[in-house]
Amino acid sequence: MREFLRQIINGVENQILRRCVIREYLQARLLQSLQERGVFNTWVFQGGTALQFLYGMPRFSEDLDFALIEPGIEDNFRENLTNARKVFQAENYDINIRINDTRTVKSSFIRFSGLLFEFGLSVHKSENLSIKVEVDTNPPLGATISSTVVRRHVTLNLRHHDKASLLAGKLHAVLARRYAKGRDIYDLIWYLSDRTWPGPNIELLNNALKQTSWTGPAVTPGNWRQLVCQRVETFRWKQIIEDVRPFLERAEDVALLTKENLIALLRQ
């Protein structure tokens, strides 16, 4: 497996992107481990990494985001992550996992030591490459769930939110997050540039906004674009660009991240 990883990154010249490709490979292996544990009977894949794996969005991500199919069912979070550690340790990865399963959104930081040094991407043998895993155990109601078989380094059968629900999740992040995150804005431009992508799951979006104390009007099919336009006016674009720049497969794509482009897409 290590040799396969070496082959994957050999064709990547950019050092920052090499780090991203290594992380993506480890994410795929982690998804495979979770799949073999049967987590997709109760977990569904969502967020930016889901867009990358399912639909080929050309942006890397640090996180794996999941939600329970319905609130309150058993999630086996700690057991699933502990098993993943054993899988990687069996292949001689130096891995450490820190788990916090006391909150509604359970989280884990998975740290791989030595890999960046091994592949010549760090002069420090102890420097970590991290993946964050989160599971929302009280997800907003209204999501529609699909299943898709994909190949991204390994073959995966992923249970995930459908296209409309994924867009609703991204709109919730854009509208409700206290600060604008560049990766969210890149993802939104990516969504809107695809004319075939369906509109957002309005029920899910409103339920998610209620969970985060939204004080604005109820979102409808007729007003969501205007609400996002109003939010866009508050963005600091320099910070947005610097946030997303290290994660783009094509450095040139950063030129697409302008207020004018996003507003134009929202007004179509």
Secondary structure in CASP SS format (residue, H / E / C, confidence):
PFRMAT SS
TARGET T0000
AUTHOR 0000-0000-0000
METHOD secondary structure of the structure
MODEL  1
M C 1.00
R H 1.00
E H 1.00
F H 1.00
L H 1.00
R H 1.00
Q H 1.00
I H 1.00
I H 1.00
N H 1.00
G C 1.00
V C 1.00
E C 1.00
N C 1.00
Q H 1.00
I H 1.00
L H 1.00
R H 1.00
R H 1.00
C H 1.00
V H 1.00
I H 1.00
R H 1.00
E H 1.00
Y H 1.00
L H 1.00
Q H 1.00
A H 1.00
R H 1.00
L H 1.00
L H 1.00
Q H 1.00
S H 1.00
L H 1.00
Q H 1.00
E H 1.00
R C 1.00
G C 1.00
V H 1.00
F H 1.00
N H 1.00
T C 1.00
W E 1.00
V E 1.00
F E 1.00
Q E 1.00
G C 1.00
G H 1.00
T H 1.00
A H 1.00
L H 1.00
Q H 1.00
F H 1.00
L H 1.00
Y H 1.00
G C 1.00
M C 1.00
P C 1.00
R E 1.00
F C 1.00
S C 1.00
E C 1.00
D E 1.00
L E 1.00
D E 1.00
F E 1.00
A E 1.00
L E 1.00
I C 1.00
E C 1.00
P C 1.00
G C 1.00
I C 1.00
E C 1.00
D C 1.00
N C 1.00
F H 1.00
R H 1.00
E H 1.00
N H 1.00
L H 1.00
T H 1.00
N H 1.00
A H 1.00
R H 1.00
K H 1.00
V H 1.00
F H 1.00
Q H 1.00
A C 1.00
E C 1.00
N C 1.00
Y C 1.00
D E 1.00
I E 1.00
N E 1.00
I E 1.00
R E 1.00
I E 1.00
N E 1.00
D C 1.00
T C 1.00
R C 1.00
T C 1.00
V E 1.00
K E 1.00
S E 1.00
S E 1.00
F E 1.00
I E 1.00
R E 1.00
F E 1.00
S E 1.00
G C 1.00
L H 1.00
L H 1.00
F H 1.00
E H 1.00
F C 1.00
G C 1.00
L C 1.00
S C 1.00
V C 1.00
H C 1.00
K C 1.00
S C 1.00
E C 1.00
N E 1.00
L E 1.00
S E 1.00
I E 1.00
K E 1.00
V E 1.00
E E 1.00
V E 1.00
D E 1.00
T C 1.00
N C 1.00
P C 1.00
P C 1.00
L C 1.00
G C 1.00
A C 1.00
T C 1.00
I E 1.00
S E 1.00
S E 1.00
T E 1.00
V E 1.00
V E 1.00
R E 1.00
R C 1.00
H C 1.00
V C 1.00
T E 1.00
L E 1.00
N E 1.00
L E 1.00
R E 1.00
H E 1.00
H E 1.00
D C 1.00
K H 1.00
A H 1.00
S H 1.00
L H 1.00
L H 1.00
A H 1.00
G H 1.00
K H 1.00
L H 1.00
H H 1.00
A H 1.00
V H 1.00
L H 1.00
A H 1.00
R C 1.00
R C 1.00
Y C 1.00
A C 1.00
K C 1.00
G H 1.00
R H 1.00
D H 1.00
I H 1.00
Y H 1.00
D H 1.00
L H 1.00
I H 1.00
W H 1.00
Y H 1.00
L H 1.00
S C 1.00
D C 1.00
R C 1.00
T C 1.00
W C 1.00
P C 1.00
G C 1.00
P C 1.00
N C 1.00
I H 1.00
E H 1.00
L H 1.00
L H 1.00
N H 1.00
N H 1.00
A H 1.00
L H 1.00
K H 1.00
Q H 1.00
T C 1.00
S C 1.00
W C 1.00
T C 1.00
G C 1.00
P C 1.00
A C 1.00
V C 1.00
T C 1.00
P C 1.00
G C 1.00
N C 1.00
W H 1.00
R H 1.00
Q H 1.00
L H 1.00
V H 1.00
C H 1.00
Q H 1.00
R H 1.00
V H 1.00
E C 1.00
T C 1.00
F C 1.00
R C 1.00
W H 1.00
K H 1.00
Q H 1.00
I H 1.00
I H 1.00
E H 1.00
D H 1.00
V H 1.00
R H 1.00
P H 1.00
F H 1.00
L E 1.00
E C 1.00
R C 1.00
A H 1.00
E H 1.00
D H 1.00
V H 1.00
A H 1.00
L H 1.00
L C 1.00
T C 1.00
K H 1.00
E H 1.00
N H 1.00
L H 1.00
I H 1.00
A H 1.00
L H 1.00
L H 1.00
R C 1.00
Q C 1.00
END
